[in-house]
């Protein structure tokens, strides 16, 4: 019982904002590398298509790029300032991007907002959020020539409720050219 009171007093003295900063990141660099690194090829596959050359070309399976990876970079209302928790997660992302297994990969850093405010304002805010992530990554040794920042405003909500704070985020995707 005494141990529980000691923990409670420590939590009260630290405060709610500092406790977030001390939490572990939401993911590790190894998770990001595993998600985005090219997978080793098992060799050429063979298939048989009966039809014209054009029909067979359309039917050939195309490799799918890896999906998005939520950076777990959330923002306060009407803000493009990175929180301590966001910086902690971006430290892991920067570590992954500096890894040689991702050296040939390019990414789109997508900024998003909730639906509070005008569409024009939210598009601008989402672009500023994506740019804030790029600046942070650059300042932590990442070659940002491999990154493109894109603001989507409120057009791609994550939560069903467009006003949900979960929609104030940055995600990244492999850049497909």
Chimera marker file (.cmm) of the C-alpha trace (Angstrom):
<marker_set name="trace">
<marker id="1" x="0.000" y="0.000" z="0.000" r="1" g="1" b="0" radius="0.5"/>
<marker id="2" x="2.833" y="2.375" z="0.834" r="1" g="1" b="0" radius="0.5"/>
<marker id="3" x="4.361" y="1.733" z="-2.620" r="1" g="1" b="0" radius="0.5"/>
<marker id="4" x="1.061" y="2.723" z="-4.290" r="1" g="1" b="0" radius="0.5"/>
<marker id="5" x="0.962" y="6.041" z="-2.366" r="1" g="1" b="0" radius="0.5"/>
<marker id="6" x="4.550" y="6.762" z="-3.367" r="1" g="1" b="0" radius="0.5"/>
<marker id="7" x="3.657" y="6.197" z="-7.032" r="1" g="1" b="0" radius="0.5"/>
<marker id="8" x="0.570" y="8.398" z="-6.720" r="1" g="1" b="0" radius="0.5"/>
<marker id="9" x="2.555" y="11.228" z="-5.128" r="1" g="1" b="0" radius="0.5"/>
<marker id="10" x="5.190" y="10.943" z="-7.856" r="1" g="1" b="0" radius="0.5"/>
<marker id="11" x="2.508" y="11.197" z="-10.535" r="1" g="1" b="0" radius="0.5"/>
<marker id="12" x="0.953" y="14.250" z="-8.895" r="1" g="1" b="0" radius="0.5"/>
<marker id="13" x="4.303" y="16.008" z="-8.523" r="1" g="1" b="0" radius="0.5"/>
<marker id="14" x="5.295" y="15.282" z="-12.130" r="1" g="1" b="0" radius="0.5"/>
<marker id="15" x="2.051" y="16.611" z="-13.572" r="1" g="1" b="0" radius="0.5"/>
<marker id="16" x="0.016" y="15.381" z="-16.522" r="1" g="1" b="0" radius="0.5"/>
<marker id="17" x="2.154" y="17.002" z="-19.220" r="1" g="1" b="0" radius="0.5"/>
<marker id="18" x="5.503" y="15.677" z="-18.064" r="1" g="1" b="0" radius="0.5"/>
<marker id="19" x="4.150" y="12.159" z="-17.669" r="1" g="1" b="0" radius="0.5"/>
<marker id="20" x="3.343" y="12.049" z="-21.389" r="1" g="1" b="0" radius="0.5"/>
<marker id="21" x="6.880" y="13.050" z="-22.281" r="1" g="1" b="0" radius="0.5"/>
<marker id="22" x="8.315" y="10.226" z="-20.179" r="1" g="1" b="0" radius="0.5"/>
<marker id="23" x="6.217" y="7.498" z="-21.795" r="1" g="1" b="0" radius="0.5"/>
<marker id="24" x="7.806" y="5.094" z="-24.223" r="1" g="1" b="0" radius="0.5"/>
<marker id="25" x="7.434" y="5.946" z="-27.914" r="1" g="1" b="0" radius="0.5"/>
<marker id="26" x="4.453" y="4.387" z="-29.675" r="1" g="1" b="0" radius="0.5"/>
<marker id="27" x="6.754" y="2.366" z="-31.928" r="1" g="1" b="0" radius="0.5"/>
<marker id="28" x="10.419" y="1.618" z="-32.458" r="1" g="1" b="0" radius="0.5"/>
<marker id="29" x="12.688" y="2.254" z="-35.431" r="1" g="1" b="0" radius="0.5"/>
<marker id="30" x="12.782" y="-1.504" z="-36.036" r="1" g="1" b="0" radius="0.5"/>
<marker id="31" x="8.966" y="-1.511" z="-36.505" r="1" g="1" b="0" radius="0.5"/>
<marker id="32" x="9.241" y="1.208" z="-39.145" r="1" g="1" b="0" radius="0.5"/>
<marker id="33" x="12.086" y="-0.534" z="-40.952" r="1" g="1" b="0" radius="0.5"/>
<marker id="34" x="10.138" y="-3.805" z="-40.998" r="1" g="1" b="0" radius="0.5"/>
<marker id="35" x="7.107" y="-1.985" z="-42.426" r="1" g="1" b="0" radius="0.5"/>
<marker id="36" x="8.877" y="-0.065" z="-45.201" r="1" g="1" b="0" radius="0.5"/>
<marker id="37" x="12.060" y="-1.975" z="-46.072" r="1" g="1" b="0" radius="0.5"/>
<marker id="38" x="12.030" y="-3.818" z="-49.392" r="1" g="1" b="0" radius="0.5"/>
<marker id="39" x="11.261" y="-7.473" z="-48.903" r="1" g="1" b="0" radius="0.5"/>
<marker id="40" x="13.760" y="-9.965" z="-50.294" r="1" g="1" b="0" radius="0.5"/>
<marker id="41" x="12.629" y="-11.484" z="-53.565" r="1" g="1" b="0" radius="0.5"/>
<marker id="42" x="12.066" y="-15.204" z="-53.725" r="1" g="1" b="0" radius="0.5"/>
<marker id="43" x="12.844" y="-15.195" z="-57.434" r="1" g="1" b="0" radius="0.5"/>
<marker id="44" x="10.737" y="-14.660" z="-60.500" r="1" g="1" b="0" radius="0.5"/>
<marker id="45" x="7.246" y="-16.056" z="-60.525" r="1" g="1" b="0" radius="0.5"/>
<marker id="46" x="5.644" y="-17.588" z="-63.546" r="1" g="1" b="0" radius="0.5"/>
<marker id="47" x="2.124" y="-17.414" z="-64.816" r="1" g="1" b="0" radius="0.5"/>
<marker id="48" x="0.150" y="-18.391" z="-67.842" r="1" g="1" b="0" radius="0.5"/>
<marker id="49" x="-2.252" y="-16.037" z="-69.552" r="1" g="1" b="0" radius="0.5"/>
<marker id="50" x="-4.404" y="-17.111" z="-72.441" r="1" g="1" b="0" radius="0.5"/>
<marker id="51" x="-5.386" y="-14.101" z="-74.521" r="1" g="1" b="0" radius="0.5"/>
<marker id="52" x="-3.835" y="-11.289" z="-76.473" r="1" g="1" b="0" radius="0.5"/>
<marker id="53" x="-0.650" y="-9.588" z="-75.283" r="1" g="1" b="0" radius="0.5"/>
<marker id="54" x="-2.642" y="-6.496" z="-74.250" r="1" g="1" b="0" radius="0.5"/>
<marker id="55" x="-5.148" y="-8.582" z="-72.254" r="1" g="1" b="0" radius="0.5"/>
<marker id="56" x="-2.380" y="-10.439" z="-70.480" r="1" g="1" b="0" radius="0.5"/>
<marker id="57" x="-0.530" y="-7.193" z="-69.663" r="1" g="1" b="0" radius="0.5"/>
<marker id="58" x="-3.686" y="-5.843" z="-67.990" r="1" g="1" b="0" radius="0.5"/>
<marker id="59" x="-4.192" y="-9.064" z="-66.052" r="1" g="1" b="0" radius="0.5"/>
<marker id="60" x="-0.626" y="-9.259" z="-64.728" r="1" g="1" b="0" radius="0.5"/>
<marker id="61" x="-0.520" y="-8.665" z="-60.977" r="1" g="1" b="0" radius="0.5"/>
<marker id="62" x="1.226" y="-5.459" z="-60.019" r="1" g="1" b="0" radius="0.5"/>
<marker id="63" x="3.233" y="-5.241" z="-56.817" r="1" g="1" b="0" radius="0.5"/>
<marker id="64" x="1.483" y="-3.217" z="-54.148" r="1" g="1" b="0" radius="0.5"/>
<marker id="65" x="3.421" y="-0.547" z="-52.311" r="1" g="1" b="0" radius="0.5"/>
<marker id="66" x="3.462" y="-0.780" z="-48.538" r="1" g="1" b="0" radius="0.5"/>
<marker id="67" x="0.596" y="1.081" z="-46.924" r="1" g="1" b="0" radius="0.5"/>
<marker id="68" x="0.739" y="4.069" z="-44.688" r="1" g="1" b="0" radius="0.5"/>
<marker id="69" x="2.333" y="4.161" z="-41.296" r="1" g="1" b="0" radius="0.5"/>
<marker id="70" x="0.824" y="6.401" z="-38.675" r="1" g="1" b="0" radius="0.5"/>
<marker id="71" x="3.655" y="8.398" z="-37.171" r="1" g="1" b="0" radius="0.5"/>
<marker id="72" x="1.581" y="8.939" z="-34.035" r="1" g="1" b="0" radius="0.5"/>
<marker id="73" x="2.375" y="12.614" z="-34.329" r="1" g="1" b="0" radius="0.5"/>
<marker id="74" x="-0.706" y="14.297" z="-32.958" r="1" g="1" b="0" radius="0.5"/>
<marker id="75" x="-1.131" y="18.016" z="-32.474" r="1" g="1" b="0" radius="0.5"/>
<marker id="76" x="-2.981" y="20.274" z="-30.093" r="1" g="1" b="0" radius="0.5"/>
<marker id="77" x="-5.945" y="22.243" z="-31.408" r="1" g="1" b="0" radius="0.5"/>
<marker id="78" x="-4.955" y="24.948" z="-33.908" r="1" g="1" b="0" radius="0.5"/>
<marker id="79" x="-1.249" y="24.124" z="-33.512" r="1" g="1" b="0" radius="0.5"/>
<marker id="80" x="1.663" y="22.998" z="-35.661" r="1" g="1" b="0" radius="0.5"/>
<marker id="81" x="4.012" y="22.761" z="-32.658" r="1" g="1" b="0" radius="0.5"/>
<marker id="82" x="5.400" y="19.298" z="-31.961" r="1" g="1" b="0" radius="0.5"/>
<marker id="83" x="4.562" y="17.973" z="-28.506" r="1" g="1" b="0" radius="0.5"/>
<marker id="84" x="7.186" y="16.148" z="-26.415" r="1" g="1" b="0" radius="0.5"/>
<marker id="85" x="5.474" y="12.826" z="-27.206" r="1" g="1" b="0" radius="0.5"/>
<marker id="86" x="5.492" y="13.653" z="-30.935" r="1" g="1" b="0" radius="0.5"/>
<marker id="87" x="9.225" y="14.457" z="-30.810" r="1" g="1" b="0" radius="0.5"/>
<marker id="88" x="9.880" y="11.180" z="-29.036" r="1" g="1" b="0" radius="0.5"/>
<marker id="89" x="8.078" y="9.247" z="-31.800" r="1" g="1" b="0" radius="0.5"/>
<marker id="90" x="9.840" y="11.274" z="-34.498" r="1" g="1" b="0" radius="0.5"/>
<marker id="91" x="13.196" y="10.380" z="-32.935" r="1" g="1" b="0" radius="0.5"/>
<marker id="92" x="12.395" y="6.732" z="-33.693" r="1" g="1" b="0" radius="0.5"/>
<marker id="93" x="11.241" y="7.622" z="-37.197" r="1" g="1" b="0" radius="0.5"/>
<marker id="94" x="14.462" y="9.578" z="-37.828" r="1" g="1" b="0" radius="0.5"/>
<marker id="95" x="16.520" y="6.619" z="-36.624" r="1" g="1" b="0" radius="0.5"/>
<marker id="96" x="14.670" y="4.359" z="-39.081" r="1" g="1" b="0" radius="0.5"/>
<marker id="97" x="15.100" y="6.779" z="-41.996" r="1" g="1" b="0" radius="0.5"/>
<marker id="98" x="18.860" y="6.910" z="-41.377" r="1" g="1" b="0" radius="0.5"/>
<marker id="99" x="19.040" y="3.101" z="-41.596" r="1" g="1" b="0" radius="0.5"/>
<marker id="100" x="20.632" y="1.764" z="-44.801" r="1" g="1" b="0" radius="0.5"/>
<marker id="101" x="17.668" y="-0.556" z="-45.454" r="1" g="1" b="0" radius="0.5"/>
<marker id="102" x="15.495" y="2.501" z="-46.097" r="1" g="1" b="0" radius="0.5"/>
<marker id="103" x="18.146" y="4.539" z="-47.944" r="1" g="1" b="0" radius="0.5"/>
<marker id="104" x="16.491" y="4.063" z="-51.346" r="1" g="1" b="0" radius="0.5"/>
<marker id="105" x="12.965" y="4.810" z="-50.094" r="1" g="1" b="0" radius="0.5"/>
<marker id="106" x="11.145" y="8.138" z="-50.509" r="1" g="1" b="0" radius="0.5"/>
<marker id="107" x="8.160" y="9.172" z="-48.443" r="1" g="1" b="0" radius="0.5"/>
<marker id="108" x="5.202" y="11.538" z="-48.448" r="1" g="1" b="0" radius="0.5"/>
<marker id="109" x="4.605" y="13.132" z="-45.063" r="1" g="1" b="0" radius="0.5"/>
<marker id="110" x="0.870" y="13.847" z="-44.891" r="1" g="1" b="0" radius="0.5"/>
<marker id="111" x="-0.551" y="16.503" z="-42.569" r="1" g="1" b="0" radius="0.5"/>
<marker id="112" x="-4.200" y="16.371" z="-41.462" r="1" g="1" b="0" radius="0.5"/>
<marker id="113" x="-6.605" y="18.408" z="-39.327" r="1" g="1" b="0" radius="0.5"/>
<marker id="114" x="-9.978" y="18.048" z="-37.702" r="1" g="1" b="0" radius="0.5"/>
<marker id="115" x="-12.953" y="19.879" z="-39.241" r="1" g="1" b="0" radius="0.5"/>
<marker id="116" x="-12.867" y="22.929" z="-36.958" r="1" g="1" b="0" radius="0.5"/>
<marker id="117" x="-12.128" y="26.042" z="-39.005" r="1" g="1" b="0" radius="0.5"/>
<marker id="118" x="-12.428" y="26.849" z="-42.690" r="1" g="1" b="0" radius="0.5"/>
<marker id="119" x="-11.260" y="24.472" z="-45.381" r="1" g="1" b="0" radius="0.5"/>
<marker id="120" x="-8.575" y="26.926" z="-46.552" r="1" g="1" b="0" radius="0.5"/>
<marker id="121" x="-7.272" y="27.454" z="-43.018" r="1" g="1" b="0" radius="0.5"/>
<marker id="122" x="-7.184" y="23.700" z="-42.327" r="1" g="1" b="0" radius="0.5"/>
<marker id="123" x="-5.320" y="22.997" z="-45.571" r="1" g="1" b="0" radius="0.5"/>
<marker id="124" x="-2.701" y="25.584" z="-44.571" r="1" g="1" b="0" radius="0.5"/>
<marker id="125" x="-2.493" y="24.218" z="-40.998" r="1" g="1" b="0" radius="0.5"/>
<marker id="126" x="-2.072" y="20.643" z="-42.227" r="1" g="1" b="0" radius="0.5"/>
<marker id="127" x="0.756" y="21.750" z="-44.549" r="1" g="1" b="0" radius="0.5"/>
<marker id="128" x="2.450" y="23.542" z="-41.631" r="1" g="1" b="0" radius="0.5"/>
<marker id="129" x="2.175" y="20.351" z="-39.565" r="1" g="1" b="0" radius="0.5"/>
<marker id="130" x="3.785" y="18.275" z="-42.308" r="1" g="1" b="0" radius="0.5"/>
<marker id="131" x="6.521" y="20.918" z="-42.692" r="1" g="1" b="0" radius="0.5"/>
<marker id="132" x="7.138" y="20.895" z="-38.910" r="1" g="1" b="0" radius="0.5"/>
<marker id="133" x="7.765" y="17.146" z="-39.105" r="1" g="1" b="0" radius="0.5"/>
<marker id="134" x="10.171" y="17.598" z="-42.038" r="1" g="1" b="0" radius="0.5"/>
<marker id="135" x="12.100" y="20.315" z="-40.183" r="1" g="1" b="0" radius="0.5"/>
<marker id="136" x="12.388" y="18.126" z="-37.109" r="1" g="1" b="0" radius="0.5"/>
<marker id="137" x="13.607" y="15.159" z="-39.160" r="1" g="1" b="0" radius="0.5"/>
<marker id="138" x="16.128" y="17.386" z="-41.003" r="1" g="1" b="0" radius="0.5"/>
<marker id="139" x="17.420" y="18.717" z="-37.697" r="1" g="1" b="0" radius="0.5"/>
<marker id="140" x="17.903" y="15.090" z="-36.593" r="1" g="1" b="0" radius="0.5"/>
<marker id="141" x="20.091" y="14.045" z="-39.505" r="1" g="1" b="0" radius="0.5"/>
<marker id="142" x="17.544" y="12.834" z="-42.072" r="1" g="1" b="0" radius="0.5"/>
<marker id="143" x="18.110" y="13.669" z="-45.744" r="1" g="1" b="0" radius="0.5"/>
<marker id="144" x="14.823" y="15.445" z="-46.456" r="1" g="1" b="0" radius="0.5"/>
<marker id="145" x="15.322" y="15.296" z="-50.220" r="1" g="1" b="0" radius="0.5"/>
<marker id="146" x="13.650" y="11.870" z="-49.841" r="1" g="1" b="0" radius="0.5"/>
<marker id="147" x="10.595" y="13.431" z="-48.188" r="1" g="1" b="0" radius="0.5"/>
<marker id="148" x="7.689" y="15.462" z="-49.553" r="1" g="1" b="0" radius="0.5"/>
<marker id="149" x="5.297" y="17.331" z="-47.262" r="1" g="1" b="0" radius="0.5"/>
<marker id="150" x="1.626" y="17.407" z="-48.282" r="1" g="1" b="0" radius="0.5"/>
<marker id="151" x="-1.248" y="19.004" z="-46.403" r="1" g="1" b="0" radius="0.5"/>
<marker id="152" x="-4.692" y="17.421" z="-46.760" r="1" g="1" b="0" radius="0.5"/>
<marker id="153" x="-6.600" y="19.596" z="-44.306" r="1" g="1" b="0" radius="0.5"/>
<marker id="154" x="-9.775" y="17.937" z="-43.068" r="1" g="1" b="0" radius="0.5"/>
<marker id="155" x="-10.335" y="15.895" z="-46.261" r="1" g="1" b="0" radius="0.5"/>
<marker id="156" x="-9.078" y="12.547" z="-44.909" r="1" g="1" b="0" radius="0.5"/>
<marker id="157" x="-10.372" y="12.108" z="-41.356" r="1" g="1" b="0" radius="0.5"/>
<marker id="158" x="-9.273" y="9.063" z="-39.388" r="1" g="1" b="0" radius="0.5"/>
<marker id="159" x="-12.220" y="9.114" z="-36.988" r="1" g="1" b="0" radius="0.5"/>
<marker id="160" x="-15.852" y="9.002" z="-38.053" r="1" g="1" b="0" radius="0.5"/>
<marker id="161" x="-16.471" y="12.255" z="-36.167" r="1" g="1" b="0" radius="0.5"/>
<marker id="162" x="-14.728" y="14.956" z="-38.266" r="1" g="1" b="0" radius="0.5"/>
<marker id="163" x="-14.198" y="17.088" z="-35.128" r="1" g="1" b="0" radius="0.5"/>
<marker id="164" x="-12.396" y="14.313" z="-33.212" r="1" g="1" b="0" radius="0.5"/>
<marker id="165" x="-8.870" y="15.360" z="-32.086" r="1" g="1" b="0" radius="0.5"/>
<marker id="166" x="-7.550" y="12.053" z="-33.476" r="1" g="1" b="0" radius="0.5"/>
<marker id="167" x="-7.815" y="13.669" z="-36.915" r="1" g="1" b="0" radius="0.5"/>
<marker id="168" x="-5.083" y="16.205" z="-35.992" r="1" g="1" b="0" radius="0.5"/>
<marker id="169" x="-2.165" y="14.069" z="-37.089" r="1" g="1" b="0" radius="0.5"/>
<marker id="170" x="0.665" y="13.369" z="-39.511" r="1" g="1" b="0" radius="0.5"/>
<marker id="171" x="1.062" y="10.087" z="-41.385" r="1" g="1" b="0" radius="0.5"/>
<marker id="172" x="3.627" y="8.918" z="-43.886" r="1" g="1" b="0" radius="0.5"/>
<marker id="173" x="3.428" y="6.764" z="-46.989" r="1" g="1" b="0" radius="0.5"/>
<marker id="174" x="5.915" y="5.374" z="-49.422" r="1" g="1" b="0" radius="0.5"/>
<marker id="175" x="6.266" y="7.765" z="-52.307" r="1" g="1" b="0" radius="0.5"/>
<marker id="176" x="5.257" y="6.019" z="-55.519" r="1" g="1" b="0" radius="0.5"/>
<marker id="177" x="6.398" y="7.759" z="-58.692" r="1" g="1" b="0" radius="0.5"/>
<link id1="1" id2="2" r="1" g="1" b="0" radius="0.2"/>
<link id1="2" id2="3" r="1" g="1" b="0" radius="0.2"/>
<link id1="3" id2="4" r="1" g="1" b="0" radius="0.2"/>
<link id1="4" id2="5" r="1" g="1" b="0" radius="0.2"/>
<link id1="5" id2="6" r="1" g="1" b="0" radius="0.2"/>
<link id1="6" id2="7" r="1" g="1" b="0" radius="0.2"/>
<link id1="7" id2="8" r="1" g="1" b="0" radius="0.2"/>
<link id1="8" id2="9" r="1" g="1" b="0" radius="0.2"/>
<link id1="9" id2="10" r="1" g="1" b="0" radius="0.2"/>
<link id1="10" id2="11" r="1" g="1" b="0" radius="0.2"/>
<link id1="11" id2="12" r="1" g="1" b="0" radius="0.2"/>
<link id1="12" id2="13" r="1" g="1" b="0" radius="0.2"/>
<link id1="13" id2="14" r="1" g="1" b="0" radius="0.2"/>
<link id1="14" id2="15" r="1" g="1" b="0" radius="0.2"/>
<link id1="15" id2="16" r="1" g="1" b="0" radius="0.2"/>
<link id1="16" id2="17" r="1" g="1" b="0" radius="0.2"/>
<link id1="17" id2="18" r="1" g="1" b="0" radius="0.2"/>
<link id1="18" id2="19" r="1" g="1" b="0" radius="0.2"/>
<link id1="19" id2="20" r="1" g="1" b="0" radius="0.2"/>
<link id1="20" id2="21" r="1" g="1" b="0" radius="0.2"/>
<link id1="21" id2="22" r="1" g="1" b="0" radius="0.2"/>
<link id1="22" id2="23" r="1" g="1" b="0" radius="0.2"/>
<link id1="23" id2="24" r="1" g="1" b="0" radius="0.2"/>
<link id1="24" id2="25" r="1" g="1" b="0" radius="0.2"/>
<link id1="25" id2="26" r="1" g="1" b="0" radius="0.2"/>
<link id1="26" id2="27" r="1" g="1" b="0" radius="0.2"/>
<link id1="27" id2="28" r="1" g="1" b="0" radius="0.2"/>
<link id1="28" id2="29" r="1" g="1" b="0" radius="0.2"/>
<link id1="29" id2="30" r="1" g="1" b="0" radius="0.2"/>
<link id1="30" id2="31" r="1" g="1" b="0" radius="0.2"/>
<link id1="31" id2="32" r="1" g="1" b="0" radius="0.2"/>
<link id1="32" id2="33" r="1" g="1" b="0" radius="0.2"/>
<link id1="33" id2="34" r="1" g="1" b="0" radius="0.2"/>
<link id1="34" id2="35" r="1" g="1" b="0" radius="0.2"/>
<link id1="35" id2="36" r="1" g="1" b="0" radius="0.2"/>
<link id1="36" id2="37" r="1" g="1" b="0" radius="0.2"/>
<link id1="37" id2="38" r="1" g="1" b="0" radius="0.2"/>
<link id1="38" id2="39" r="1" g="1" b="0" radius="0.2"/>
<link id1="39" id2="40" r="1" g="1" b="0" radius="0.2"/>
<link id1="40" id2="41" r="1" g="1" b="0" radius="0.2"/>
<link id1="41" id2="42" r="1" g="1" b="0" radius="0.2"/>
<link id1="42" id2="43" r="1" g="1" b="0" radius="0.2"/>
<link id1="43" id2="44" r="1" g="1" b="0" radius="0.2"/>
<link id1="44" id2="45" r="1" g="1" b="0" radius="0.2"/>
<link id1="45" id2="46" r="1" g="1" b="0" radius="0.2"/>
<link id1="46" id2="47" r="1" g="1" b="0" radius="0.2"/>
<link id1="47" id2="48" r="1" g="1" b="0" radius="0.2"/>
<link id1="48" id2="49" r="1" g="1" b="0" radius="0.2"/>
<link id1="49" id2="50" r="1" g="1" b="0" radius="0.2"/>
<link id1="50" id2="51" r="1" g="1" b="0" radius="0.2"/>
<link id1="51" id2="52" r="1" g="1" b="0" radius="0.2"/>
<link id1="52" id2="53" r="1" g="1" b="0" radius="0.2"/>
<link id1="53" id2="54" r="1" g="1" b="0" radius="0.2"/>
<link id1="54" id2="55" r="1" g="1" b="0" radius="0.2"/>
<link id1="55" id2="56" r="1" g="1" b="0" radius="0.2"/>
<link id1="56" id2="57" r="1" g="1" b="0" radius="0.2"/>
<link id1="57" id2="58" r="1" g="1" b="0" radius="0.2"/>
<link id1="58" id2="59" r="1" g="1" b="0" radius="0.2"/>
<link id1="59" id2="60" r="1" g="1" b="0" radius="0.2"/>
<link id1="60" id2="61" r="1" g="1" b="0" radius="0.2"/>
<link id1="61" id2="62" r="1" g="1" b="0" radius="0.2"/>
<link id1="62" id2="63" r="1" g="1" b="0" radius="0.2"/>
<link id1="63" id2="64" r="1" g="1" b="0" radius="0.2"/>
<link id1="64" id2="65" r="1" g="1" b="0" radius="0.2"/>
<link id1="65" id2="66" r="1" g="1" b="0" radius="0.2"/>
<link id1="66" id2="67" r="1" g="1" b="0" radius="0.2"/>
<link id1="67" id2="68" r="1" g="1" b="0" radius="0.2"/>
<link id1="68" id2="69" r="1" g="1" b="0" radius="0.2"/>
<link id1="69" id2="70" r="1" g="1" b="0" radius="0.2"/>
<link id1="70" id2="71" r="1" g="1" b="0" radius="0.2"/>
<link id1="71" id2="72" r="1" g="1" b="0" radius="0.2"/>
<link id1="72" id2="73" r="1" g="1" b="0" radius="0.2"/>
<link id1="73" id2="74" r="1" g="1" b="0" radius="0.2"/>
<link id1="74" id2="75" r="1" g="1" b="0" radius="0.2"/>
<link id1="75" id2="76" r="1" g="1" b="0" radius="0.2"/>
<link id1="76" id2="77" r="1" g="1" b="0" radius="0.2"/>
<link id1="77" id2="78" r="1" g="1" b="0" radius="0.2"/>
<link id1="78" id2="79" r="1" g="1" b="0" radius="0.2"/>
<link id1="79" id2="80" r="1" g="1" b="0" radius="0.2"/>
<link id1="80" id2="81" r="1" g="1" b="0" radius="0.2"/>
<link id1="81" id2="82" r="1" g="1" b="0" radius="0.2"/>
<link id1="82" id2="83" r="1" g="1" b="0" radius="0.2"/>
<link id1="83" id2="84" r="1" g="1" b="0" radius="0.2"/>
<link id1="84" id2="85" r="1" g="1" b="0" radius="0.2"/>
<link id1="85" id2="86" r="1" g="1" b="0" radius="0.2"/>
<link id1="86" id2="87" r="1" g="1" b="0" radius="0.2"/>
<link id1="87" id2="88" r="1" g="1" b="0" radius="0.2"/>
<link id1="88" id2="89" r="1" g="1" b="0" radius="0.2"/>
<link id1="89" id2="90" r="1" g="1" b="0" radius="0.2"/>
<link id1="90" id2="91" r="1" g="1" b="0" radius="0.2"/>
<link id1="91" id2="92" r="1" g="1" b="0" radius="0.2"/>
<link id1="92" id2="93" r="1" g="1" b="0" radius="0.2"/>
<link id1="93" id2="94" r="1" g="1" b="0" radius="0.2"/>
<link id1="94" id2="95" r="1" g="1" b="0" radius="0.2"/>
<link id1="95" id2="96" r="1" g="1" b="0" radius="0.2"/>
<link id1="96" id2="97" r="1" g="1" b="0" radius="0.2"/>
<link id1="97" id2="98" r="1" g="1" b="0" radius="0.2"/>
<link id1="98" id2="99" r="1" g="1" b="0" radius="0.2"/>
<link id1="99" id2="100" r="1" g="1" b="0" radius="0.2"/>
<link id1="100" id2="101" r="1" g="1" b="0" radius="0.2"/>
<link id1="101" id2="102" r="1" g="1" b="0" radius="0.2"/>
<link id1="102" id2="103" r="1" g="1" b="0" radius="0.2"/>
<link id1="103" id2="104" r="1" g="1" b="0" radius="0.2"/>
<link id1="104" id2="105" r="1" g="1" b="0" radius="0.2"/>
<link id1="105" id2="106" r="1" g="1" b="0" radius="0.2"/>
<link id1="106" id2="107" r="1" g="1" b="0" radius="0.2"/>
<link id1="107" id2="108" r="1" g="1" b="0" radius="0.2"/>
<link id1="108" id2="109" r="1" g="1" b="0" radius="0.2"/>
<link id1="109" id2="110" r="1" g="1" b="0" radius="0.2"/>
<link id1="110" id2="111" r="1" g="1" b="0" radius="0.2"/>
<link id1="111" id2="112" r="1" g="1" b="0" radius="0.2"/>
<link id1="112" id2="113" r="1" g="1" b="0" radius="0.2"/>
<link id1="113" id2="114" r="1" g="1" b="0" radius="0.2"/>
<link id1="114" id2="115" r="1" g="1" b="0" radius="0.2"/>
<link id1="115" id2="116" r="1" g="1" b="0" radius="0.2"/>
<link id1="116" id2="117" r="1" g="1" b="0" radius="0.2"/>
<link id1="117" id2="118" r="1" g="1" b="0" radius="0.2"/>
<link id1="118" id2="119" r="1" g="1" b="0" radius="0.2"/>
<link id1="119" id2="120" r="1" g="1" b="0" radius="0.2"/>
<link id1="120" id2="121" r="1" g="1" b="0" radius="0.2"/>
<link id1="121" id2="122" r="1" g="1" b="0" radius="0.2"/>
<link id1="122" id2="123" r="1" g="1" b="0" radius="0.2"/>
<link id1="123" id2="124" r="1" g="1" b="0" radius="0.2"/>
<link id1="124" id2="125" r="1" g="1" b="0" radius="0.2"/>
<link id1="125" id2="126" r="1" g="1" b="0" radius="0.2"/>
<link id1="126" id2="127" r="1" g="1" b="0" radius="0.2"/>
<link id1="127" id2="128" r="1" g="1" b="0" radius="0.2"/>
<link id1="128" id2="129" r="1" g="1" b="0" radius="0.2"/>
<link id1="129" id2="130" r="1" g="1" b="0" radius="0.2"/>
<link id1="130" id2="131" r="1" g="1" b="0" radius="0.2"/>
<link id1="131" id2="132" r="1" g="1" b="0" radius="0.2"/>
<link id1="132" id2="133" r="1" g="1" b="0" radius="0.2"/>
<link id1="133" id2="134" r="1" g="1" b="0" radius="0.2"/>
<link id1="134" id2="135" r="1" g="1" b="0" radius="0.2"/>
<link id1="135" id2="136" r="1" g="1" b="0" radius="0.2"/>
<link id1="136" id2="137" r="1" g="1" b="0" radius="0.2"/>
<link id1="137" id2="138" r="1" g="1" b="0" radius="0.2"/>
<link id1="138" id2="139" r="1" g="1" b="0" radius="0.2"/>
<link id1="139" id2="140" r="1" g="1" b="0" radius="0.2"/>
<link id1="140" id2="141" r="1" g="1" b="0" radius="0.2"/>
<link id1="141" id2="142" r="1" g="1" b="0" radius="0.2"/>
<link id1="142" id2="143" r="1" g="1" b="0" radius="0.2"/>
<link id1="143" id2="144" r="1" g="1" b="0" radius="0.2"/>
<link id1="144" id2="145" r="1" g="1" b="0" radius="0.2"/>
<link id1="145" id2="146" r="1" g="1" b="0" radius="0.2"/>
<link id1="146" id2="147" r="1" g="1" b="0" radius="0.2"/>
<link id1="147" id2="148" r="1" g="1" b="0" radius="0.2"/>
<link id1="148" id2="149" r="1" g="1" b="0" radius="0.2"/>
<link id1="149" id2="150" r="1" g="1" b="0" radius="0.2"/>
<link id1="150" id2="151" r="1" g="1" b="0" radius="0.2"/>
<link id1="151" id2="152" r="1" g="1" b="0" radius="0.2"/>
<link id1="152" id2="153" r="1" g="1" b="0" radius="0.2"/>
<link id1="153" id2="154" r="1" g="1" b="0" radius="0.2"/>
<link id1="154" id2="155" r="1" g="1" b="0" radius="0.2"/>
<link id1="155" id2="156" r="1" g="1" b="0" radius="0.2"/>
<link id1="156" id2="157" r="1" g="1" b="0" radius="0.2"/>
<link id1="157" id2="158" r="1" g="1" b="0" radius="0.2"/>
<link id1="158" id2="159" r="1" g="1" b="0" radius="0.2"/>
<link id1="159" id2="160" r="1" g="1" b="0" radius="0.2"/>
<link id1="160" id2="161" r="1" g="1" b="0" radius="0.2"/>
<link id1="161" id2="162" r="1" g="1" b="0" radius="0.2"/>
<link id1="162" id2="163" r="1" g="1" b="0" radius="0.2"/>
<link id1="163" id2="164" r="1" g="1" b="0" radius="0.2"/>
<link id1="164" id2="165" r="1" g="1" b="0" radius="0.2"/>
<link id1="165" id2="166" r="1" g="1" b="0" radius="0.2"/>
<link id1="166" id2="167" r="1" g="1" b="0" radius="0.2"/>
<link id1="167" id2="168" r="1" g="1" b="0" radius="0.2"/>
<link id1="168" id2="169" r="1" g="1" b="0" radius="0.2"/>
<link id1="169" id2="170" r="1" g="1" b="0" radius="0.2"/>
<link id1="170" id2="171" r="1" g="1" b="0" radius="0.2"/>
<link id1="171" id2="172" r="1" g="1" b="0" radius="0.2"/>
<link id1="172" id2="173" r="1" g="1" b="0" radius="0.2"/>
<link id1="173" id2="174" r="1" g="1" b="0" radius="0.2"/>
<link id1="174" id2="175" r="1" g="1" b="0" radius="0.2"/>
<link id1="175" id2="176" r="1" g="1" b="0" radius="0.2"/>
<link id1="176" id2="177" r="1" g="1" b="0" radius="0.2"/>
</marker_set>
